[in-house]
Amino acid sequence: QVQLVESGGSLVQAGDSLRLSCAASERTFSSYAMGWFRQAPGKEHEFVAHISWSGGSTIYADSVKGRFTISRDNAKLTVFLQMNSLKPEDTAVYYCAAATRRPYSDFWVVGDAESPSQYDSWGQGTQVTVSS
């Protein structure tokens, strides 16, 4: 497994932007697909975005499509989530996760990318709060 540390969460107003970062501890990071999930109080983990190991393929939840962008810098062992036009309903703890059991896998169906069970290394989360 790989250790992941998220950062960048904050309290912002609706319409603002934030950029979350997730730093990995090992160079094997570059072989793993990565996902961002979020969890609001009293709710289950919700899929946000997925990026393939190479960065060539991305998948987004409908609720964030067109507003959020996932990217990665394998040289810096970091995955990012750029969040624009934030809404109060985006308020949650945001987690990054690595799919370490499927290194160098380019073939991800949407159902797998959205499933927390496909990811086995998780960060501690970073709080994003969007006020109206």
N, C-alpha and C positions, 0 to 999 in steps of 0.2 A: 504494500500500500504506500501511498504518498501523502505527506502532510500538506494541508492546504490552509492558507490564512487569508481571509477576506478583509478588505478595508474599503473605505470611501463612503460608508453609510452616513446619513445626516438627516437633520430636520430641514425640510425645504417647503416652499409654497407651491401650490398647484401651478403647472405651467413651467416650472423650473427644470433644470437638467442636473443629472448626477452621473459620475462615472465610478463604477465599482471595479475593484481589482481583486484578483485571487492569485496569490503567489504560492508556487509549489516548491517543495524542498529537494526534489530529485530530478535529474535530467531525463529520467524515464517519462516524465510529464509529457514530453514532446510526442510520445507514441500513443497517448490516451485521448479519446474523445472526452470532452468536458461539457458539463451542463450547469445551468443556473436554475435554482428553484427558489421559491419563497414560501413563507408560512406566516399567515396572519393569525392573530389570537383566536383560539378555538377552532381553527381550520386545519385541514390536512396540508401536507406539502403540495405545492402547485408548481408544475413545470413552467419555466419561463423561456429558456433558450438552450440550444445545443450547438456545439461546433465539433466538426471532425478533427482528427489528430493533426491533419495538415492545414486545417483552416479553410479548406476548399468547399466545405458543405456546412450549411447552417439550417436550423429548424427553429421556428418560433411558435409560441402560443398565440392564438388568435387575439387574445386580449392585449398583447404588446406589439404585435406586428405593425411595422411602420413607425413605431416610436422608439423601440429598443434595438440595439445592435450589439451582437456578441462578436468578439474578435480575440485573437491570441498572438502572443509573441513568444515563440518557442525558445528563442535565444535567451530571453529574459525569464523563462519559466513562469509566464503570467498569462492569465486569461482575463478579459475585460468585459464589462457590460455597460455600454453607454445608454443612459436612460434619458430620453427627451420627453417634453410635454407630459410631465408627471401628473398623475391624478391622485386624489385621496385614496382611491381603491388600490393603488400600488403600495400602500403602506403595509409593511411586513418585514420580517427578518429574511434577508437574502443569503442563500447558501450556494457555494460552488461545490461541484462534485466531479470526481474522476471515474471513468469507466476502465478500471485497471485490468479487468478480466478479458478485454477485447482490444489488445494493442494493435495498432495499425489497421484497424477495421474501417473501411470506407463505406460499407453497406450498413446503413442504419435506417430501418423503417420508422415512421413517425411514432408508432406505438411503443417501440423500444426506447426511442430518444426521450419520450415523455415519462417513462416509468422510473421512479426512484430506485427500484430494485436492480436496474442495470448499472448503477453507480455504487461503488463500494468504498470510496474514500471521500469523506465530507469535511468541509471546514466548519468553523464554530459559528459562522454567521455574522452578518453586519446589519444593523437596524436602519431601515429607511422609513422615514415618517413624512408624509405629504399632507400639509394643512390646506384647508380650503379657503 
